[in-house]
Amino acid sequence: MAYITSYNTHKIVTRNNFKNVNLSGQVYRFKIYMFSKYEENCLLAIQELMKNPDNYFKQIYDPMVVYDSKRFVFKEHQPAYHTDESCERLHSDFTNFELPQEIIDRGDLEIERFRKWFLENQYLLETPDIFVMRLELAFGVSYNPKAINYENSGFDELENYSVQELENKIDLLIKAAGRYYYAKEKNTTILKYFGKISGCAFTDNPLYNNNTGYTDADVKAFLKEYHRKYKLPIRKLLIEYYRIKFNPDLKFADNYMEVLGFKKCECCKRVEENRYFSNLSDNDKWGFLLNRTQEQKKEVNKNVYQYEEVDDLPF
């Protein structure tokens, strides 16, 4: 049996272009009007993934294709699945760092040189002044590393909530959002035009057909608050609701995962090998070690530098 993190569950569905997919059903027990069609499709897809993963993988999902966007210090890697539900990586967080724009503009060779330098000097992040000084000497750029922390939350994130408790929390938030809609004329006006597409507030593009009477800046500031206060929490609770109701352990058939672009977690591989090794006879153990050593030799100097991979990179 394969386990994946809550983050990767969301990543499985949000990578698809649901603008061109029409999924039937309801995202909740009753109609929720704050979500766009795209957001509804994403939620319906997650619901289908929890309820009927076989159908989701056969009918909806496209295999993940991983590429280096050259925007971050740590390259994108295949997401991982786990065979050991106690694996520490199933519950760990991952922190990445954006590459300085000046380095990106200089091209691939400079990006790789920066990545190598960063890995060698990452320990200096605990003393930012020294890190920045050495960086300026090495690359001639002033750069304050922007850490991006991605919750790699495992399947136990809200395990103490029952279905009924989650329904109560969702219902209360939906009612609060409804009261907020009518609380002020400004709220009603802006949400009437942009409530369903509140994500537009997080782009640099001008608002299309802003006939609210408020500036784009005012509308975007309002929508960001609304999005974070109501839509994101409700969406998160709905995803947990689907999980608790249909697939509380986030279990999937492991034969699907590699076909779908996932790799088995390295920590889980080691656990499996140790279990296997402990059950071998002494002669079998010696042969296993010889074969293992040959395989390890093939990995030596595979890359100029390596770091301990954390699974479930945020892409």
C-alpha angles and dihedrals in degrees: 000000000000126000127197133185125259088247092056091046088060091043091055092062104032093057090067122086100243092174086086096042126082112202119186127221138056127289090219144006089282136017117288111201101192097078127087120230090259092051090048091051091051091051092045089050092053089048090052091046090056096040102040113007093171091060093042093053093045100042108026116017127089119201115260116257110200121205136166108257089190090223099106140052093237113054121235113264136186112284114248136232124206133223094187112067091200092056110136091222090061087068104031129105126230127218122199132177131223117240115241111259090233090060092047090051091054093063142240100315093054091046091055092045090051093049092052092047092048093053091050093049102033091109088069091068086090086066102041096182092059092043093053092045093052091045092053091050092048100043108010093239132119107223133164104200111240108215116211113198118199119195107233090192117180128222094275095068096118101008093137093066121090123213089257093050091050091049089052092051093047092047092051093050093048091051091048090051089051092052090047090054092060099031094097137009089241091055093051094045096050096041092048089061103030110013095105093046098041089140088077087077090072095059129082092231121110115254115264114236096354099185096153096106090241127103121259089249092054093046094048093048090051093046093050090055092046092047094050096040099046118003100048095045092047092048091049092049091048091054090050089046091056091046096050092043100045112013113009095173097044090236122171134171105272093219088070098054104071092042087055094053100267124127128210113260112258092225091054090049090055092049090052092048092049091051091048092046093051090057096052127099118246093261092048090049091054091051091047092053092050092052091044091053092053091051091049091053090059089058096052113111090000088142133019088243136006137191131196103274120233110205125230099045111193100257 
